[in-house]
Amino acid sequence: MVTSFADGSKISFEQAIVANATGFKVRLRGMSRGLEYKDDVMKIGKIYDIEEARKLGGIIDYVVGTPLTKVYVLAEHPDPKQQHYLSLYKMGDGPLYSFFIPYHLVHFEVPSAIARVVLFRDSLAKPLGGPVVEVCAVAKRDLRSGEVLDDYGMYMTYGEAVNSDEMCRNRYLPEGLVEGCVLVRDVRKIRSSRTTTSRFPQPASDQLRAEQYRVFPVRCGLRSCRRESLT
């Protein structure tokens, strides 16, 4: 479990949830891959290209090393009056304004999230529609044909967040389905596994994946992604 936190799999799954709830995308597969940032969080917007973010309709990302920061959100405001007040109240000069929290108290947040769902039927981070970002499997070492993949956070693969159109176009293997897959050809280290390089142990997972893309054919541009592989 801890390894999946450190190798990027956990943050990729978490950010995929955020992306699918907002419609935001990743700039590139794997996001910033643990870019180190130790400067003032109020100035973190300088590491992003705002025009690129606008073109993509918003982006998800993560960095490591930011002092006293657990979650940050960058936003712009086009109204000159609001820009004046954001500057007046020490939010900087824009165009990206930083909002952040300095804590992540899981033992408080998880029970309250469960209570919202169970008691109030309140959806948390509900997807807007079809998949926008998914998590593909990437080889941690050179893998050989015939090997059986272990689970994420272990020795053979890790996950990277990737835009669904690239995921579907290249037929990447979903990291969430790697356990028990049998490789039908070699995969080099740091390459993504494709569905064409692996055989699913459970036909149902293959069928459900194909069904997902039949329901949401516009976003991925394919009717079915039935054969996927390590990237």
TAURTA-V362324 format. One record per backbone hydrogen bond with DSSP energy under -0.5 kcal/mol. CO is the residue of the C=O (numbers start at 0). NH is the residue of the N-H. Records with the same first field share a line. If there is no record, write none. Layout:
CO = NH + NH
This chain:
0 = 4
1 = 4 + 5
2 = 6
3 = 9
7 = 11
8 = 12
9 = 13
10 = 14
11 = 15
12 = 16
13 = 17
14 = 18
15 = 19
16 = 20
17 = 21
18 = 21 + 22
19 = 127
24 = 59
27 = 30
29 = 32
34 = 63
39 = 42
40 = 43
42 = 45
43 = 46
44 = 47
47 = 49
48 = 52
49 = 53
50 = 54
51 = 55
52 = 56 + 57
53 = 56
57 = 24
61 = 34
63 = 36
65 = 68
70 = 100
72 = 98
74 = 96
77 = 79
78 = 82
79 = 83
80 = 84
81 = 85
82 = 86
83 = 87
84 = 88
85 = 90
86 = 89
94 = 96
96 = 74
98 = 72
100 = 69 + 70
103 = 105
104 = 107 + 108
105 = 109
107 = 111
108 = 112
109 = 113
110 = 114
111 = 115
112 = 116
113 = 117
114 = 118 + 119
115 = 119 + 121
116 = 120
120 = 122
122 = 124
131 = 163
133 = 135 + 161
134 = 174
135 = 159
136 = 192 + 230
137 = 157
138 = 189
142 = 186
143 = 146
146 = 148 + 182
148 = 179
150 = 153
155 = 139 + 140
156 = 152
157 = 137
159 = 135
160 = 29
161 = 133
162 = 166
163 = 167
164 = 168
165 = 169
166 = 170 + 171
170 = 194 + 228
172 = 136
173 = 176
174 = 177
177 = 180
180 = 148 + 182
181 = 198
182 = 145
186 = 142
187 = 190
190 = 138
191 = 230
192 = 172 + 229
193 = 196 + 228 + 229
194 = 197 + 227
196 = 183 + 184
198 = 181
200 = 202
201 = 204 + 205
202 = 206
203 = 207
204 = 208
205 = 209
206 = 210
207 = 211
208 = 212
209 = 213
210 = 214
211 = 215
213 = 216
215 = 219
216 = 220
225 = 227
226 = 195
227 = 194 + 197
228 = 172 + 193
229 = 192 + 193
230 = 191
